[in-house]
Structure formats: structure tokens, C-alpha cells
Amino acid sequence: MAQSLDDIVKVNVTVSPLSQSAGTFNIGLIVGGSNIIPVADRVRIYNGTADMLENGWTGEEPEFEAATLYFSQNPSPPKVAIGKWDNSAESEESVDEAVAACRAANNEWYGCYVVDATAADIEAVAAVVEPMIPSTAYFYSTADPNVKAGAPGNIMETLKGKAYKRSFGQYSTTPHAAAAALGYAMGANTGLANSAYTMAYKTLVGVTPESLSTTEVKTILGLNGNVYTNYGASYKLLVQGTMADGTHFDEVLNLDMLKAEIQIGATNALVNSAKIPQTEDGLSLLISAIEEQCEKSANRGAIAPGVWKAAPVMSLQTGDTLSKGYLVLPGRIADQSQDERDDRKAPPIYVPVKMAGAIEHVVIGVTVNR
């Protein structure tokens, strides 16, 4: 019999552990009190409304109606999460507690919508979403005429006053209109090259444009709200794509993705390495891992080359050009204290990035010569 080659050359194969991802940021959560999902399950993921029907939904529930709008957008999101609000008399669970419970039960979803929410519900959910981890965005719609009238105390004024960065409010008389906006936001976030987008000037399939005066539209936009309405002879457009504090939704989303990707990338580097030496060469491994994640954001078109106009960051000076849209600037190993070395800490690492921004308003001057 032949002898084993192991006596001559022994080969050991070691397979490195799988790296984790930062998630897709393209699944929305719809929360309601229908008795289809048990409280013990809290959240279920569906590939479409047909999948929901197979799971016991009848098509008459408000969550199903919202999901229909959600999946009707172009591009359509890949999945939806449906969350259970235990609003039975025996429970007395508040809606914000339900959203928090859905987050605790499942981390796959990013944006969320609550069906048939009152102004008090909206304010409560906005408050619990603002500091939520993982980061979340709350989409809500209201048909309260006080909003378009700009009456004191309306929900959009309230959330603007609280400078909430994670609440996207839409004035609409179409039920569940914000579920349509959520569906577009999740469907458009493909992660592919040049896939970065804004919410401004988008079509919301299944939503009726609001017939509003110019004053009413300006009032809603002045409250940092959003509205789907008619422009010109044929345009039906969502304006303006902002959160309650005036930040554009795409900026919130892109920075959430960048943060998560950098965090996961650096963690994967630590987990997948037998050891990262506390040397400049070791530090370069972390820098490479962070740069790889920044490249994803640049590839999507979220960050881009530009001039740094903020305060200096280490060697980066005001007026310098970020040729790739980002830099990774670490402190020096040689400057670490002995306590920092004993604690095995890396020097501080700074990542200045230049957002690509977006053009949403244009002034054109036409000069005519006769």
C-alpha cells in the first residue's frame, strides 16, 4: 500500500472566519396592531404581499394596505418587516414601546412606519427613534389640516422645534402615504455603483398628489415637512426630502451606512487577524480596513472629491482638496502613553469625509438677442 505523503509534506488548512457585514439598509418596518403576528414573534420578514397572504394576512389589514404601497414603488424594495403592536386592553403597550420592542427583536430593518398613528403617537415614536441603536429613520404621514395652515402646535412644528434628525414627515390625505416614501427609500438603496439618491422630486406610486396652494406648500416645506403635489402641467413630485430638523434624508442614510461599515470593517480586521501589532505596520492594517469601507461610500456616490472647508483635522488644513472624498488620519504609535500601550489601544483615528451633496434648485438666466 502507498505511504501517506503526510510523512513528507504535511499541509494544514485553516479557513478564516466569515466577515460580518454592516447590513443592507434597504428593509422597512411597518408596525400595527393586527392579530396576525404573535407578540412572541414580534417581527416577521416578508418578500412581498403574496408572501403575507400565504402567512395568514387577508389583505384588509392596515399593515397590508401600507405594505401594498410600500412594494408598489419603483424601484421596489426587496423585503418588508411587519411588527406587532400589542395594543390589547390586557397589555396597554404604547406605540413607542412597540417600536422599541421591534428594534430589540430584529436589527435587519432600517426605516419604520406605524399605521394609523395619531399626532401623540407620532411624537412618541419620533422621540424613541431619535437615539435608537442601530440607527433608524421614522417615516410618518399626517392629514391634519393644521399642518398646511401652519397652525401653532401642529405635529410638524412640534418635531421641527425638537430638532429631530430621524423623523421624515409627509402631509398627505392618502392613507399610509409615508409607507410609499419608505418603500421608495428602501428600494432605491441598492448599494450599487452610483446608486446614491435623494428623496426630492420622486414619484410615489399609489399616492394622490395634494391639491394645495403655493402658500400651503411653502408652509409645509417651512416646517421641514414633505408633500407630494403637482408641479407644472404634468409633474407629480415629492418635495423636499428632509427630516424634521431640515437635514436631507439621503445625508442621514449615507452617514448611517458609512458609520456602520467603518465599525464593521475595523471589527472584522481585529477578529480575522491572529494579532494586530501595536506598531505603525499594525496600525496600517486598520487604516486599510477603514479605507476599504470608505471606498464603498465613494463608489455609491455618497462622498466625492472636494475642498475641505471645515476646521483643520490633523494634517488636513482648511482649503485642502480631498482627492478621494475622504482621508484616514491616524495618530502616531510613538506618541502613545504607556497606559495606552498597556491597555492595547490604537491611537485615535480620524476620517474626514466630503459629502457629494446634490443639486435640487437651479437658476437659469436666458439672454435673448434680436
N, C-alpha and C positions, 0 to 999 in steps of 0.2 A: 504494500500500500504506500501511496505517496506521503511524504512527510509534510507537516504544516510549514508554510512559509513564515509563520509567526516566529519560528526559531531563528530565522534570518533577519526578516524585516517585520516588525510589529507596527501596525497602524491603528491608532486610536482616533475615533471620530467624535468630535464634540460639536453638538448643534447649539448655537446660541439661542437664548430665549427670544420669543417673538416680541417685537417692539409694540408698544401701545400707540394708539392714535388719539388725536385731540377731539375726535368726533366729527360729525358732518355738518352740524348747524343748519340742517335742512328739514327738520321734522317739527311740526307744530302740535301743540296740545290744545284740545277742546274739552272744556270742563262743564259738566252738567249733572243734574240730579236724577236722571232716568235710571230705572232699576234694571239695567242690563248687566252691568259690571258689578260684581260683588265688592264690597268695601275692602275685603281682604286682598283682592287683586289690585284695586285702586287705579291702575293704568293698564290699558291694553293697546297694542300697536296693530294698525290695520294698513293693508296695501291699497285699499280703495273702498268705495261704498259697497261693492259687491261682496267684499270680504266681511264687511259689517253685517250685511243681510244674512250671510251664512252663519254668523255668530249670534244671531237672535234679535238683531235690530229690525224693526218693522218698516222703517222709512218715515214714520210720523214723528219721531222724537226730535226735539230742537237740536240735539247734538248731531243727528243725522243730517238735518237740514243745513246746519253750519258746515258739516263735512262735505256736503254736496257742492256748496260754493267754494270751499277750500280746494277741492280736487278739480274744479272746473277751470282753474286759471291756466294760462299759457305763458311759460311752461308750467306743467303740473308738478306738484311736489310728489316725492316717491312714496311717502308714508304719512300717516297721521296717528297721533296718540290721543286716545279718548280717556279722560279722567273722571272718576266718580266723586261727586259731591254728596256726602251723606247728610242731606238736609231733612231727614225724617224727624218727626216730633220727639222720638226717643233719643236722638243724637244731639240735636241743636248745634251741629258743627257749622261754623261760619264759613263763608266762601273763601276768605283768605286762608283759613286753616286747611281747607280742602286743597287749594293750590299748593300750599307748603307741603302737604302730605303727598301730593302727586310728584313734587320735586324729590322728596325723600325716597319715594318708591321707584323712581325712574329718572336717569340722567340723560337719556337719549334725545329728548325734545329740547328745543331752544325757545321758540316763541310760544305764547299761550293766549287763549281766548276763552272767556266764560260766557255761556249762553244766558240771555235774558237778565243780564246784570243791571241792577239799579244804580243810581248815582252813588249811593252809600257803598254798594258792593264794589264799584269801580275804584273808589277812593281807597277802600280797604285792601283790595288786591294790588293796586299800584304801590301801596306802602310796603307790602310784604315782598313784592318782586324786586324793589329797588336794591336791597342789599343781598339778594339771593345768590347762593353759590351752588352749582355753577351759574354763571351769569345768564340772565334771562331777559326777554323783552315781552311786554304785555301789550296786546292789541285789544282795543275796545271800541265799540261804536255807540253813539247816542243820537236819539231823535228829539232830544229836549229842545224846544224852540227857544229857550233862554240862551242857548249857545249861539245860534245865528243872530240873536238880538243883542248879544253881549251883555245880558243882564247880570248884575253882580251875584256872585256865589255859584255860577254855573260850574259844572264839573271840569270843563277845560280850563277855566280861570283858576279853579282850585288847584289843579295839578301843576299848572304853569307857576302859580305862586309858590308851590313847594319845590320847584326846580327839579322835578323828576326827570331823569335821563332815560328811563327804561319803559316809559308809557307812550304808546302810539295811539292817539285818539282820532276817531273819524266821525264827523257829523253825517248821518245818513238815515233816511226813513226806510231803507231796505233792511229787513231783519237779517242780522248776522253779517252785515257788510264788512265788518272788520275781519271776519273769518276769510273773506275773499282776499283782503290785503295781506293777511297772514299767509294764505296759500301762495300768492304771488311771491312774497318774500322768501318762502322756503323753496319753492320750485325754481326760482332764478338762481339760487345759491348752489350752483353745480360744482364749484371748486376748480373748474377747468381754466385753461389759459384765457386771459382777457374776459373772465366771467363777472368781474366786479360790476355792480349795477347800483342805481339809485331807485327810490320809490316814486320820484317825481315823474309826472306825465305818463303814467302807466294805465292800461285798460283793465278794468275789473269785470270779468265775465260774470253775468248774472246780477249785477248791481245796477239799479236805475240811477242815472245821473240826477242830481238835485237841481231843481229849477230855482235858482237863487239870484238875488240882485247883486250887483257889484259890491255894494256896501256890505251885504251879508257875507259874501265870500271873503272880503278883506277882514271882516270881524273875526271869522273863524281862523283865518291864517294868522291874524294878530294874536290870537290865543295859543299859537303854536299848534293848532289843530290841523286836521286834514279833511278834505272833502272831494268827492267825485262829482264833477259837474261838466257842463257843456262849455266849449270854447270855440269861437268862430262858427262856421256853418256846419261843420261835421265832426269836430273833435269831441271825444268824451274822455276826460283826463282826471287822474288823481293828482291833487296838489295838496301839500308841498313836500311830503315825505319826512316830516320832522317829529321829534319826540316832544314831550311837554316842556322841556327846558329850551327847546329851539335847536338842539343838536340833530343833525340829519341821521336817519336810521342807519344808512349804509356805513357811516363812520362808527356808530356804536357796534354794529355787527362785525365790521372788519377788524376793529381793535380787540373785540372779544375773541375772535378767531386767532389773531396774531398772539395774544397773550396765552391762550390755551396751547397753541402749537409750540411756542417757545418753552413753556413749562414742561410739556410732554417731551420735547426734544432733548432738553437738558436732563430730565429724569431718565430717559432711555439711555443716554450716554453713561450715566452713573450706574444704571442697572446692568447694562450689557458689557461693561468693562470689568475685568478682574480687579483692576485698580487704576484710578487716575492719579498719577503722582502730583504732589503739591509742588510742582515746578512749572516753569514757563511752557515747557513742552506739554505737560499735563493740562495746563490751562488752555492751550491751543485746541485740545480735543473738545472742550466745552464750547469754545468760540466757534469751531466748525459746526457743531451740532446746532447752535443758535442761528448761524448764518444760513444753514440749510432750511430752517423754518422760515426765516425772513424771505428767502427766495420764493417760497410758496406764495407769500402775500404779494410779492412783486410780480410773480407770474400771473396771478389773478387780476392784477391791475389795481390793487388796493393802495399800494405805495409805489412811488415813482421818483426818478431823479428830480432834484430841485435844490433851491438855495435855502440853507438853514437860516431862518430869521428869528429863532428863539435865542435864549441865553446860551452862552458857551457851555459845552459839556466836555470836560477833559481837554483833549487836543482839538476838538471841533469848535471853531470860532463862528460867531455870528457873521453871515455873509459867505461862509464856505459852501461849496457845492457838494451835495450828497450824490455821487455819480451813479449809485445803485439804488438810491432811495432809502438807504439805511447804512448804519455803521455798527459794529460791535466793538466797544471800547472797554477793555478790562483794566483793573488796577494792576500794580506790579507785585509779583510774589515777594520780591526783595523788600517791599515796603510793609509787609505784614508784621504784626507784633507776635511775640512768642505765644501769647494766649490764643491768638487766631490760628497759629500753626498747630498748637496743641488741640484745639477744637476741630481741626481739619476743615476749616472754612476756605472757600475760594475768595480771592479779592472781589470787591464789588465789580459787577459787570454792567455797563450802561449800553442801551440800544436806542439811540436816537433814530427816528424814522420820519420820513416826509410823506404825508398822505397825498395821494394822487388828486384828491378833490374831484369836483365835477362842475361843468358849466351848465347852469339851469336858466340863466337870464341873459339875453343878448340885446344890445342896442346897435342898430344899423343905420348909418347915415347915407342917404342916396342923393347924389348931386346930379342935377339934370342940366344939360346944355342944349339950348335950342338953336 
